[in-house]
Amino acid sequence: MQMKTILRPLIAASVAFAAAGAAHASSAKVEEYKAIDWSFNGAFGSYDKESVQRGFQVYKTVCASCHAVEQLSFRNLGDKGGPFHLDKCPEGVPAGTDCSTPGSNPIVKAIAAEYQITDGPDDSGDMFQRPGLPSDKFPRPFANPQQARAANGGALPPNLALVIKARHDGPDYVYSLLTGYEEAPASVQLSPTQHYNPYFTGDMSQLLKPEYRNAEGHPLDGVEVPLGGVLAMASPLSDGVVDYADEHVPETVDQYAKDVVQFLTWASEPKMEERKSLGVVTMGYLLILTLILFFSYRAIWSKVEH
């Protein structure tokens, strides 16, 4: 019994190590991600508020029909640090309204009201539809995973609220993926529902045409297996698919991808700016405290005779 107790953590560690090695090997089969100098990178980085607002528009127009952001409520859009937070009310809002609170934020209320939320039961025991409220969560595009798979050729669209955190180099990964769709290499054969992307992890050796494989199905000597993998999702972005209010912002795949990454990064960590500000204040406090203790130490021990 004691030996089994000792072996269990060793076996678990071995499995974890092997899994990590496999994940590393798998990640090595993709194209190197495109590196972007994001505004939120670094200890003093912050979100580009206008870009986050545009990214929400891209998500709502292009992504929301398949991908949920289940952890987000409408009110989060109006929280401090959120893309639609207001310090003061715009014109036309009744006097005395505190627009800094999400529940009274007219922009957040308008966005929420555009959605139909299933609620109930009512007095008759029936469920009903009503306009959304700031306190509601963003509704899921599908009622359950089975319905989502049936509508997407068997593929389950991931929840985007935490996709940035769930992927290594999340912002660069999502940007590279969205802008990285290509025609499949001539050496592979794809089905009509498969779409090639060199930044998506996969095993392209299984898709090589028969003339590039041996009798066992392995690639012939000298045959280069393409990087990346295939997705059930076709390229979701195209130039001009979303109309921006600001005519000076280009309506291109590149800009859409950058904006939606800003939004998804904010969605994965809405309190990032607050956390960084607290960190800076804490470091400043500790530095001052260290100096006070250092000079106090010198002042006290300088009076001690040797």
Secondary structure as UniProt FT lines:
FT   HELIX           2..27
FT   TURN            28..29
FT   TURN            39..40
FT   TURN            43..44
FT   HELIX           49..58
FT   HELIX           59..63
FT   TURN            64..66
FT   TURN            70..71
FT   HELIX           74..78
FT   TURN            80..81
FT   TURN            83..84
FT   TURN            91..92
FT   TURN            95..96
FT   TURN            99..100
FT   HELIX           102..104
FT   HELIX           106..113
FT   STRAND          116..119
FT   TURN            123..124
FT   STRAND          128..131
FT   TURN            134..135
FT   HELIX           145..151
FT   TURN            152..154
FT   TURN            161..162
FT   HELIX           163..166
FT   TURN            168..169
FT   HELIX           170..179
FT   TURN            186..187
FT   TURN            192..193
FT   STRAND          195..197
FT   TURN            198..199
FT   HELIX           204..207
FT   HELIX           210..212
FT   TURN            215..216
FT   TURN            221..222
FT   STRAND          229..231
FT   TURN            239..240
FT   TURN            247..248
FT   HELIX           253..268
FT   TURN            270..271
FT   HELIX           272..301
FT   TURN            302..303
//
